[in-house]
């Protein structure tokens, strides 16, 4: 059965970009007027990593770059830095997705956790090197740990609610080639 028809491929790509816009919309809503002592998880990164791990063809590099750059601009972060780091992390996972396809969820979670921690450390190191003011370490750590804890929930949502599942060895893409 051809699970990855060309129409489904483009619908899922559009769904990822729509999902990114919805997450950013709710992130920008002024629900609280006082500053919090903790930072919310990076849901855009979680969904991008989950989709890159499970179905790399749904999230091409250009779509990821646009989504992360838009997030950087709207969330008033240094434009491009988070986008480049997240894109490198997602592309790293895409390259390893075939070898991790048969692994259990714990191995996937560990792989994604290493990528998320690497992105967070690189982000802080680059900020320090170019002397950009950084958020407090407690805020960065709370965002990091919440992102790590939310990843299994994101995977459950993408698996059950959106139908983004790992490719099986016999699956075909839209052109009839094995995935």
PAKE-457646 format. One record per atom (N, C-alpha, C): residue in one letter; y, z, x. Coordinates in pm, whole numbers, plus 50000, padded with zeros to 5 digits. Layout:
! residues N
+---+-------+-------+-------+
| r |    yy |    zz |    xx |
+---+-------+-------+-------+
| a |     Y |     Z |     X |
...
+---+-------+-------+-------+
This chain:
! residues 179
+---+-------+-------+-------+
| r |    yy |    zz |    xx |
+---+-------+-------+-------+
| x | 49882 | 50000 | 50084 |
| x | 50000 | 50000 | 50000 |
| x | 50124 | 50000 | 50089 |
| x | 50218 | 49918 | 50054 |
| x | 50340 | 49906 | 50132 |
| x | 50440 | 50010 | 50086 |
| x | 50436 | 50127 | 50150 |
| x | 50523 | 50238 | 50112 |
| x | 50667 | 50212 | 50151 |
| x | 50689 | 50127 | 50249 |
| x | 50822 | 50108 | 50303 |
| x | 50871 | 49967 | 50276 |
| x | 50894 | 49936 | 50150 |
| x | 50950 | 49806 | 50119 |
| x | 51095 | 49803 | 50165 |
| x | 51147 | 49683 | 50175 |
| x | 51284 | 49668 | 50224 |
| x | 51382 | 49737 | 50129 |
| x | 51357 | 49728 | 50000 |
| x | 51446 | 49793 | 49903 |
| x | 51444 | 49944 | 49920 |
| x | 51324 | 50000 | 49932 |
| x | 51314 | 50145 | 49951 |
| x | 51379 | 50187 | 50082 |
| x | 51364 | 50106 | 50184 |
| x | 51425 | 50137 | 50313 |
| x | 51576 | 50150 | 50299 |
| x | 51640 | 50054 | 50234 |
| x | 51786 | 50058 | 50219 |
| x | 51830 | 50165 | 50121 |
| x | 51748 | 50192 | 50019 |
| x | 51781 | 50301 | 49927 |
| x | 51778 | 50436 | 49998 |
| x | 51681 | 50455 | 50084 |
| x | 51672 | 50582 | 50156 |
| x | 51783 | 50595 | 50260 |
| x | 51822 | 50486 | 50321 |
| x | 51935 | 50490 | 50414 |
| x | 52064 | 50526 | 50340 |
| x | 52083 | 50467 | 50223 |
| x | 52201 | 50501 | 50142 |
| x | 52192 | 50645 | 50092 |
| x | 52071 | 50689 | 50059 |
| x | 52053 | 50828 | 50013 |
| x | 52089 | 50927 | 50122 |
| x | 52056 | 50894 | 50247 |
| x | 52093 | 50984 | 50356 |
| x | 52244 | 50995 | 50370 |
| x | 52312 | 50882 | 50364 |
| x | 52458 | 50885 | 50375 |
| x | 52521 | 50957 | 50256 |
| x | 52467 | 50938 | 50136 |
| x | 52516 | 51009 | 50018 |
| x | 52492 | 51159 | 50032 |
| x | 52375 | 51195 | 50081 |
| x | 52343 | 51336 | 50104 |
| x | 52441 | 51398 | 50203 |
| x | 52475 | 51326 | 50307 |
| x | 52572 | 51374 | 50405 |
| x | 52708 | 51396 | 50339 |
| x | 52751 | 51304 | 50255 |
| x | 52879 | 51318 | 50186 |
| x | 52878 | 51438 | 50092 |
| x | 52769 | 51460 | 50022 |
| x | 52760 | 51574 | 49930 |
| x | 52765 | 51706 | 50007 |
| x | 52693 | 51713 | 50118 |
| x | 52695 | 51835 | 50199 |
| x | 52836 | 51862 | 50252 |
| x | 52902 | 51758 | 50302 |
| x | 53038 | 51776 | 50353 |
| x | 53135 | 51813 | 50242 |
| x | 53117 | 51756 | 50123 |
| x | 53203 | 51789 | 50009 |
| x | 53193 | 51938 | 49978 |
| x | 53072 | 51990 | 49967 |
| x | 53055 | 52131 | 49935 |
| x | 53097 | 52221 | 50051 |
| x | 53087 | 52170 | 50171 |
| x | 53131 | 52248 | 50286 |
| x | 53283 | 52262 | 50289 |
| x | 53352 | 52163 | 50237 |
| x | 53498 | 52163 | 50240 |
| x | 53561 | 52232 | 50119 |
| x | 53482 | 52265 | 50018 |
| x | 53538 | 52334 | 49902 |
| x | 53591 | 52471 | 49942 |
| x | 53708 | 52506 | 49894 |
| x | 53764 | 52637 | 49930 |
| x | 53708 | 52748 | 49841 |
| x | 53585 | 52789 | 49868 |
| x | 53523 | 52892 | 49786 |
| x | 53565 | 53032 | 49829 |
| x | 53599 | 53049 | 49953 |
| x | 53643 | 53179 | 50004 |
| x | 53776 | 53161 | 50074 |
| x | 53863 | 53258 | 50055 |
| x | 53994 | 53249 | 50120 |
| x | 54005 | 53338 | 50244 |
| x | 53907 | 53425 | 50262 |
| x | 53909 | 53509 | 50381 |
| x | 53805 | 53457 | 50480 |
| x | 53831 | 53471 | 50609 |
| x | 53733 | 53425 | 50707 |
| x | 53605 | 53508 | 50702 |
| x | 53493 | 53442 | 50722 |
| x | 53365 | 53512 | 50724 |
| x | 53331 | 53552 | 50866 |
| x | 53237 | 53645 | 50878 |
| x | 53192 | 53689 | 51010 |
| x | 53069 | 53613 | 51055 |
| x | 53024 | 53520 | 50974 |
| x | 52907 | 53439 | 51009 |
| x | 52939 | 53294 | 50974 |
| x | 52867 | 53204 | 51037 |
| x | 52888 | 53061 | 51013 |
| x | 52770 | 53005 | 50935 |
| x | 52797 | 52913 | 50849 |
| x | 52692 | 52850 | 50769 |
| x | 52606 | 52759 | 50858 |
| x | 52482 | 52735 | 50818 |
| x | 52397 | 52646 | 50898 |
| x | 52447 | 52502 | 50892 |
| x | 52413 | 52427 | 50992 |
| x | 52450 | 52286 | 50998 |
| x | 52346 | 52205 | 50921 |
| x | 52371 | 52187 | 50793 |
| x | 52274 | 52119 | 50706 |
| x | 52264 | 51970 | 50737 |
| x | 52374 | 51910 | 50777 |
| x | 52370 | 51767 | 50810 |
| x | 52275 | 51745 | 50927 |
| x | 52284 | 51831 | 51028 |
| x | 52195 | 51821 | 51143 |
| x | 52050 | 51846 | 51101 |
| x | 52028 | 51945 | 51016 |
| x | 51891 | 51975 | 50970 |
| x | 51829 | 51856 | 50898 |
| x | 51902 | 51798 | 50804 |
| x | 51848 | 51683 | 50731 |
| x | 51828 | 51564 | 50824 |
| x | 51921 | 51543 | 50916 |
| x | 51906 | 51430 | 51008 |
| x | 51784 | 51448 | 51098 |
| x | 51761 | 51569 | 51146 |
| x | 51645 | 51593 | 51230 |
| x | 51515 | 51582 | 51150 |
| x | 51516 | 51633 | 51028 |
| x | 51396 | 51624 | 50945 |
| x | 51363 | 51479 | 50913 |
| x | 51462 | 51400 | 50879 |
| x | 51437 | 51260 | 50847 |
| x | 51401 | 51182 | 50973 |
| x | 51462 | 51215 | 51086 |
| x | 51429 | 51147 | 51212 |
| x | 51286 | 51176 | 51253 |
| x | 51241 | 51296 | 51225 |
| x | 51105 | 51335 | 51261 |
| x | 51003 | 51272 | 51168 |
| x | 51034 | 51269 | 51040 |
| x | 50936 | 51225 | 50941 |
| x | 50939 | 51074 | 50918 |
| x | 51053 | 51017 | 50903 |
| x | 51067 | 50872 | 50881 |
| x | 51185 | 50819 | 50962 |
| x | 51164 | 50789 | 51090 |
| x | 51275 | 50746 | 51176 |
| x | 51346 | 50620 | 51126 |
| x | 51274 | 50535 | 51054 |
| x | 51336 | 50410 | 51009 |
| x | 51438 | 50434 | 50897 |
| x | 51436 | 50549 | 50833 |
| x | 51533 | 50578 | 50728 |
| x | 51671 | 50612 | 50783 |
| x | 51677 | 50656 | 50907 |
| x | 51805 | 50698 | 50965 |
| x | 51831 | 50622 | 51096 |
| x | 51885 | 50501 | 51085 |
| x | 51915 | 50426 | 51208 |
| x | 52029 | 50494 | 51285 |
| x | 52038 | 50462 | 51410 |
| x | 52136 | 50526 | 51499 |
| x | 52279 | 50508 | 51449 |
| x | 52311 | 50391 | 51395 |
| x | 52447 | 50367 | 51347 |
| x | 52480 | 50458 | 51228 |
| x | 52387 | 50476 | 51137 |
| x | 52410 | 50564 | 51022 |
| x | 52426 | 50709 | 51068 |
| x | 52343 | 50749 | 51163 |
| x | 52355 | 50885 | 51216 |
| x | 52490 | 50905 | 51284 |
| x | 52530 | 50808 | 51366 |
| x | 52657 | 50820 | 51436 |
| x | 52774 | 50828 | 51339 |
| x | 52771 | 50746 | 51235 |
| x | 52878 | 50750 | 51134 |
| x | 52881 | 50883 | 51060 |
| x | 52764 | 50932 | 51022 |
| x | 52756 | 51059 | 50948 |
| x | 52807 | 51174 | 51033 |
| x | 52763 | 51181 | 51158 |
| x | 52806 | 51292 | 51244 |
| x | 52952 | 51280 | 51284 |
| x | 53001 | 51159 | 51304 |
| x | 53142 | 51143 | 51338 |
| x | 53230 | 51182 | 51219 |
| x | 53188 | 51145 | 51099 |
| x | 53261 | 51186 | 50980 |
| x | 53261 | 51338 | 50967 |
| x | 53147 | 51400 | 50995 |
| x | 53141 | 51547 | 50990 |
| x | 53235 | 51609 | 51093 |
| x | 53238 | 51553 | 51213 |
| x | 53330 | 51604 | 51315 |
| x | 53475 | 51594 | 51269 |
| x | 53511 | 51481 | 51213 |
| x | 53649 | 51460 | 51171 |
| x | 53686 | 51550 | 51054 |
| x | 53600 | 51560 | 50954 |
| x | 53632 | 51640 | 50836 |
| x | 53628 | 51791 | 50863 |
| x | 53544 | 51833 | 50952 |
| x | 53531 | 51976 | 50981 |
| x | 53619 | 52020 | 51099 |
| x | 53705 | 51930 | 51143 |
| x | 53804 | 51957 | 51247 |
| x | 53740 | 52008 | 51377 |
| x | 53635 | 51940 | 51416 |
| x | 53572 | 51965 | 51546 |
| x | 53616 | 51854 | 51640 |
| x | 53597 | 51871 | 51770 |
| x | 53634 | 51762 | 51863 |
| x | 53560 | 51634 | 51824 |
| x | 53635 | 51529 | 51793 |
| x | 53571 | 51407 | 51743 |
| x | 53478 | 51344 | 51845 |
| x | 53356 | 51325 | 51804 |
| x | 53260 | 51254 | 51885 |
| x | 53166 | 51341 | 51966 |
| x | 53208 | 51461 | 52003 |
| x | 53123 | 51545 | 52087 |
| x | 52997 | 51588 | 52013 |
| x | 53014 | 51647 | 51897 |
| x | 52898 | 51687 | 51817 |
| x | 52817 | 51567 | 51772 |
| x | 52887 | 51456 | 51745 |
| x | 52818 | 51335 | 51702 |
| x | 52727 | 51281 | 51811 |
| x | 52776 | 51278 | 51933 |
| x | 52695 | 51226 | 52044 |
| x | 52576 | 51317 | 52072 |
| x | 52600 | 51447 | 52074 |
| x | 52491 | 51540 | 52101 |
| x | 52384 | 51535 | 51991 |
| x | 52428 | 51531 | 51867 |
| x | 52332 | 51524 | 51755 |
| x | 52257 | 51390 | 51757 |
| x | 52327 | 51283 | 51789 |
| x | 52262 | 51152 | 51796 |
| x | 52157 | 51149 | 51907 |
| x | 52189 | 51208 | 52021 |
| x | 52091 | 51215 | 52130 |
| x | 51968 | 51295 | 52085 |
| x | 51992 | 51407 | 52018 |
| x | 51881 | 51488 | 51970 |
| x | 51795 | 51416 | 51868 |
| x | 51858 | 51347 | 51774 |
| x | 51783 | 51273 | 51671 |
| x | 51705 | 51157 | 51734 |
| x | 51766 | 51087 | 51826 |
| x | 51696 | 50976 | 51889 |
| x | 51581 | 51025 | 51976 |
| x | 51596 | 51142 | 52037 |
| x | 51486 | 51203 | 52112 |
| x | 51369 | 51232 | 52019 |
| x | 51400 | 51289 | 51902 |
| x | 51293 | 51317 | 51805 |
| x | 51230 | 51189 | 51752 |
| x | 51310 | 51086 | 51731 |
| x | 51254 | 50959 | 51684 |
| x | 51153 | 50905 | 51784 |
| x | 51185 | 50917 | 51911 |
| x | 51094 | 50868 | 52014 |
| x | 50964 | 50947 | 52020 |
| x | 50970 | 51074 | 51984 |
| x | 50850 | 51157 | 51987 |
| x | 50783 | 51171 | 51851 |
| x | 50838 | 51109 | 51748 |
| x | 50784 | 51128 | 51613 |
| x | 50641 | 51075 | 51599 |
| x | 50612 | 50969 | 51669 |
| x | 50476 | 50913 | 51660 |
| x | 50373 | 51008 | 51720 |
| x | 50407 | 51072 | 51831 |
| x | 50312 | 51165 | 51893 |
| x | 50303 | 51296 | 51816 |
| x | 50410 | 51333 | 51745 |
| x | 50409 | 51456 | 51667 |
| x | 50364 | 51434 | 51522 |
| x | 50329 | 51312 | 51488 |
| x | 50292 | 51279 | 51351 |
| x | 50170 | 51358 | 51304 |
| x | 50073 | 51377 | 51392 |
| x | 49951 | 51447 | 51354 |
| x | 49958 | 51597 | 51380 |
| x | 50068 | 51645 | 51438 |
| x | 50081 | 51787 | 51468 |
| x | 50111 | 51866 | 51341 |
| x | 50085 | 51995 | 51346 |
| x | 50113 | 52079 | 51230 |
| x | 50262 | 52111 | 51224 |
| x | 50302 | 52183 | 51118 |
| x | 50444 | 52209 | 51099 |
| x | 50500 | 52301 | 51207 |
| x | 50420 | 52393 | 51258 |
| x | 50468 | 52484 | 51363 |
| x | 50511 | 52406 | 51487 |
| x | 50434 | 52306 | 51526 |
| x | 50471 | 52225 | 51642 |
| x | 50599 | 52146 | 51614 |
| x | 50611 | 52096 | 51491 |
| x | 50734 | 52024 | 51454 |
| x | 50854 | 52117 | 51459 |
| x | 50838 | 52237 | 51404 |
| x | 50948 | 52333 | 51400 |
| x | 50990 | 52374 | 51541 |
| x | 50894 | 52392 | 51629 |
| x | 50926 | 52428 | 51767 |
| x | 51000 | 52313 | 51837 |
| x | 50954 | 52191 | 51815 |
| x | 51022 | 52074 | 51875 |
| x | 51165 | 52062 | 51826 |
| x | 51183 | 52077 | 51696 |
| x | 51317 | 52067 | 51638 |
| x | 51403 | 52185 | 51685 |
| x | 51345 | 52302 | 51697 |
| x | 51420 | 52420 | 51743 |
| x | 51471 | 52399 | 51885 |
| x | 51389 | 52340 | 51969 |
| x | 51432 | 52312 | 52107 |
| x | 51550 | 52215 | 52107 |
| x | 51543 | 52115 | 52021 |
| x | 51654 | 52018 | 52012 |
| x | 51780 | 52087 | 51963 |
| x | 51769 | 52172 | 51859 |
| x | 51887 | 52239 | 51803 |
| x | 51949 | 52334 | 51906 |
| x | 51866 | 52409 | 51975 |
| x | 51917 | 52500 | 52078 |
| x | 51982 | 52419 | 52191 |
| x | 51921 | 52308 | 52229 |
| x | 51979 | 52223 | 52333 |
| x | 52115 | 52168 | 52293 |
| x | 52127 | 52127 | 52168 |
| x | 52256 | 52077 | 52119 |
| x | 52361 | 52188 | 52122 |
| x | 52324 | 52307 | 52078 |
| x | 52420 | 52419 | 52074 |
| x | 52463 | 52459 | 52215 |
| x | 52369 | 52465 | 52307 |
| x | 52403 | 52503 | 52446 |
| x | 52490 | 52395 | 52510 |
| x | 52453 | 52270 | 52494 |
| x | 52533 | 52161 | 52552 |
| x | 52674 | 52159 | 52493 |
| x | 52685 | 52185 | 52364 |
| x | 52816 | 52187 | 52297 |
| x | 52906 | 52294 | 52360 |
| x | 52851 | 52414 | 52380 |
| x | 52931 | 52523 | 52438 |
| x | 52963 | 52497 | 52586 |
| x | 52867 | 52441 | 52659 |
| x | 52891 | 52413 | 52801 |
| x | 53000 | 52307 | 52816 |
| x | 52993 | 52202 | 52737 |
| x | 53095 | 52096 | 52747 |
| x | 53231 | 52150 | 52706 |
| x | 53235 | 52234 | 52603 |
| x | 53362 | 52298 | 52566 |
| x | 53418 | 52379 | 52683 |
| x | 53332 | 52453 | 52750 |
| x | 53378 | 52536 | 52861 |
| x | 53425 | 52450 | 52978 |
| x | 53355 | 52341 | 53007 |
| x | 53391 | 52256 | 53120 |
| x | 53526 | 52189 | 53100 |
| x | 53553 | 52142 | 52978 |
| x | 53681 | 52073 | 52953 |
| x | 53788 | 52168 | 52898 |
| x | 53758 | 52296 | 52900 |
| x | 53854 | 52401 | 52863 |
| x | 53907 | 52388 | 52720 |
| x | 53819 | 52358 | 52629 |
| x | 53853 | 52355 | 52487 |
| x | 53825 | 52494 | 52431 |
| x | 53914 | 52542 | 52347 |
| x | 53893 | 52673 | 52286 |
| x | 53765 | 52672 | 52203 |
| x | 53683 | 52775 | 52222 |
| x | 53555 | 52783 | 52155 |
| x | 53556 | 52890 | 52047 |
| x | 53475 | 52870 | 51945 |
| x | 53458 | 52980 | 51850 |
| x | 53386 | 53095 | 51920 |
| x | 53392 | 53211 | 51859 |
| x | 53327 | 53327 | 51922 |
| x | 53177 | 53303 | 51933 |
| x | 53117 | 53370 | 52029 |
| x | 52974 | 53354 | 52052 |
| x | 52894 | 53400 | 51931 |
| x | 52940 | 53504 | 51863 |
| x | 52867 | 53552 | 51745 |
| x | 52865 | 53448 | 51634 |
| x | 52974 | 53374 | 51616 |
| x | 52976 | 53268 | 51515 |
| x | 52881 | 53155 | 51554 |
| x | 52882 | 53117 | 51680 |
| x | 52794 | 53011 | 51725 |
| x | 52648 | 53050 | 51713 |
| x | 52617 | 53175 | 51748 |
| x | 52479 | 53222 | 51737 |
| x | 52433 | 53233 | 51593 |
| x | 52525 | 53277 | 51504 |
| x | 52486 | 53285 | 51363 |
| x | 52459 | 53146 | 51306 |
| x | 52542 | 53048 | 51345 |
| x | 52516 | 52911 | 51299 |
| x | 52384 | 52859 | 51355 |
| x | 52357 | 52887 | 51480 |
| x | 52233 | 52844 | 51544 |
| x | 52111 | 52904 | 51475 |
| x | 52110 | 53035 | 51457 |
| x | 51993 | 53100 | 51397 |
| x | 51976 | 53063 | 51250 |
| x | 52085 | 53050 | 51176 |
| x | 52072 | 53008 | 51037 |
| x | 52023 | 52864 | 51025 |
| x | 52067 | 52779 | 51117 |
| x | 52018 | 52641 | 51118 |
| x | 51868 | 52638 | 51146 |
| x | 51824 | 52721 | 51240 |
| x | 51681 | 52727 | 51270 |
| x | 51601 | 52781 | 51151 |
| x | 51656 | 52879 | 51081 |
| x | 51586 | 52938 | 50967 |
| x | 51585 | 52847 | 50845 |
| x | 51687 | 52765 | 50831 |
| x | 51699 | 52679 | 50713 |
| x | 51613 | 52553 | 50727 |
| x | 51576 | 52517 | 50850 |
| x | 51501 | 52393 | 50871 |
| x | 51375 | 52382 | 50785 |
| x | 51291 | 52485 | 50775 |
| x | 51173 | 52472 | 50687 |
| x | 51208 | 52447 | 50541 |
| x | 51317 | 52504 | 50494 |
| x | 51360 | 52481 | 50356 |
| x | 51405 | 52336 | 50340 |
| x | 51476 | 52285 | 50439 |
| x | 51520 | 52145 | 50436 |
| x | 51399 | 52052 | 50435 |
| x | 51299 | 52082 | 50516 |
| x | 51178 | 52000 | 50519 |
| x | 51108 | 52003 | 50383 |
| x | 51103 | 52120 | 50321 |
| x | 51041 | 52130 | 50188 |
| x | 51118 | 52047 | 50085 |
| x | 51249 | 52052 | 50091 |
| x | 51332 | 51974 | 49998 |
| x | 51311 | 51825 | 50022 |
| x | 51310 | 51783 | 50148 |
| x | 51293 | 51640 | 50174 |
| x | 51152 | 51593 | 50140 |
| x | 51054 | 51679 | 50158 |
| x | 50916 | 51640 | 50129 |
| x | 50890 | 51635 | 49979 |
| x | 50926 | 51742 | 49909 |
| x | 50895 | 51751 | 49766 |
| x | 50999 | 51678 | 49682 |
| x | 51126 | 51704 | 49709 |
| x | 51231 | 51650 | 49623 |
| x | 51272 | 51507 | 49650 |
| x | 51261 | 51463 | 49775 |
| x | 51311 | 51330 | 49810 |
| x | 51201 | 51234 | 49852 |
| x | 51082 | 51283 | 49869 |
| x | 50970 | 51195 | 49903 |
| x | 50971 | 51145 | 50045 |
| x | 51038 | 51216 | 50136 |
| x | 51039 | 51176 | 50277 |
| x | 50924 | 51250 | 50344 |
| x | 50814 | 51179 | 50361 |
| x | 50693 | 51238 | 50419 |
| x | 50664 | 51173 | 50553 |
| x | 50583 | 51242 | 50632 |
| x | 50542 | 51184 | 50760 |
| x | 50459 | 51059 | 50733 |
| x | 50476 | 50961 | 50818 |
| x | 50399 | 50838 | 50805 |
| x | 50255 | 50863 | 50848 |
| x | 50161 | 50811 | 50773 |
| x | 50021 | 50820 | 50816 |
| x | 49990 | 50702 | 50907 |
| x | 49884 | 50714 | 50986 |
| x | 49854 | 50607 | 51082 |
| x | 49832 | 50470 | 51018 |
| x | 49792 | 50461 | 50893 |
| x | 49766 | 50332 | 50831 |
| x | 49882 | 50274 | 50754 |
| x | 49996 | 50344 | 50746 |
| x | 50110 | 50296 | 50669 |
| x | 50170 | 50170 | 50730 |
| x | 50227 | 50086 | 50644 |
| x | 50290 | 49963 | 50686 |
| x | 50440 | 49970 | 50660 |
| x | 50516 | 49902 | 50742 |
| x | 50659 | 49894 | 50716 |
| x | 50688 | 49777 | 50622 |
| x | 50815 | 49747 | 50599 |
| x | 50852 | 49640 | 50507 |
| x | 50810 | 49502 | 50550 |
| x | 50777 | 49485 | 50676 |
| x | 50737 | 49356 | 50728 |
| x | 50588 | 49344 | 50749 |
| x | 50511 | 49445 | 50706 |
| x | 50367 | 49442 | 50718 |
| x | 50312 | 49490 | 50850 |
| x | 50397 | 49546 | 50935 |
| x | 50353 | 49598 | 51064 |
| x | 50314 | 49745 | 51048 |
| x | 50220 | 49790 | 51127 |
| x | 50180 | 49931 | 51123 |
| x | 50289 | 50019 | 51182 |
| x | 50308 | 50134 | 51121 |
| x | 50410 | 50228 | 51167 |
| x | 50352 | 50309 | 51281 |
+---+-------+-------+-------+
